[in-house]
Amino acid sequence: MSRLTKLVLDVLKPHQPNSLDFARLLAESAEGMVVHLEMVEMDEKTHSLRLTFTGEHLDFEAIEKAIDEQGASLHSIDVVEYRTTE
């Protein structure tokens, strides 16, 4: 058995919600998850972000849903880390 413990995603989001609120809303989508948001690029309508999620057992579907609910879109999955359990 394995569990997802780290994801790095490339995400495009509109200017609103702002980065603080966006990261907080994503973090609230799952207990025990840490969200690290890095702005990569900004244009007049959007922000390109690198989002790093870490935790003991990440739920990709819940993360993807939370991103979508904030009007953002997932562009790519850049890093995936699974750990095996006994």
C-alpha positions as CSV (number, residue, x, y, z in Angstrom):
1,M,0.0,0.0,0.0
2,S,1.2,3.5,-0.7
3,R,0.1,7.0,0.1
4,L,0.5,10.3,-1.8
5,T,2.6,12.6,0.4
6,K,3.7,15.4,-2.0
7,L,2.4,17.1,-5.2
8,V,3.8,20.0,-7.1
9,L,1.3,21.5,-9.5
10,D,1.4,24.2,-12.2
11,V,-1.8,26.2,-11.8
12,L,-3.3,29.3,-13.5
13,K,-5.6,31.4,-11.4
14,P,-7.4,34.7,-11.9
15,H,-6.3,37.7,-9.8
16,Q,-9.1,37.1,-7.4
17,P,-9.1,35.5,-4.9
18,N,-5.7,36.9,-3.9
19,S,-2.8,34.5,-3.2
20,L,-3.3,34.5,0.6
21,D,-7.0,33.6,0.4
22,F,-6.4,31.1,-2.4
23,A,-3.7,29.2,-0.5
24,R,-5.8,29.3,2.7
25,L,-8.9,27.9,0.9
26,L,-6.8,25.1,-0.6
27,A,-5.3,24.3,2.8
28,E,-8.7,24.1,4.3
29,S,-9.8,21.5,1.8
30,A,-7.9,18.7,3.7
31,E,-6.8,18.5,7.3
32,G,-3.1,18.2,8.0
33,M,-2.1,19.4,4.5
34,V,0.6,22.1,4.0
35,V,0.2,24.4,0.9
36,H,3.2,26.3,-0.4
37,L,2.3,28.9,-3.1
38,E,4.9,30.4,-5.4
39,M,4.0,33.0,-8.0
40,V,5.8,32.2,-11.2
41,E,4.4,34.8,-13.5
42,M,1.6,37.5,-13.5
43,D,-0.1,39.1,-16.4
44,E,-3.0,41.5,-16.5
45,K,-5.7,38.9,-15.9
46,T,-4.0,35.8,-14.3
47,H,-1.3,34.5,-12.1
48,S,0.8,31.4,-13.0
49,L,1.5,29.5,-9.7
50,R,3.6,26.6,-8.6
51,L,1.7,24.9,-5.7
52,T,3.4,22.4,-3.5
53,F,1.2,20.2,-1.3
54,T,2.6,18.0,1.5
55,G,0.9,15.8,4.0
56,E,0.7,12.3,5.3
57,H,-2.1,11.3,2.9
58,L,-3.0,13.8,0.1
59,D,-6.3,13.5,-1.7
60,F,-5.6,14.6,-5.3
61,E,-9.3,14.7,-6.2
62,A,-10.1,17.0,-3.3
63,I,-7.2,19.3,-4.2
64,E,-8.2,19.4,-7.9
65,K,-11.8,20.2,-6.9
66,A,-10.7,23.0,-4.5
67,I,-8.6,24.5,-7.3
68,D,-11.5,24.4,-9.7
69,E,-13.9,25.9,-7.2
70,Q,-11.7,29.0,-6.9
71,G,-11.9,29.5,-10.7
72,A,-8.3,28.3,-11.3
73,S,-7.1,25.6,-13.7
74,L,-4.6,22.8,-13.3
75,H,-2.0,23.0,-16.1
76,S,0.3,20.1,-15.1
77,I,1.4,17.8,-12.4
78,D,5.1,18.4,-12.1
79,V,6.2,16.3,-9.0
80,V,4.6,13.3,-7.3
81,E,5.8,11.6,-4.2
82,Y,4.3,8.4,-2.8
83,R,5.4,6.6,0.3
84,T,4.8,3.0,1.0
85,T,3.1,1.8,4.2
86,E,3.4,-1.5,6.0
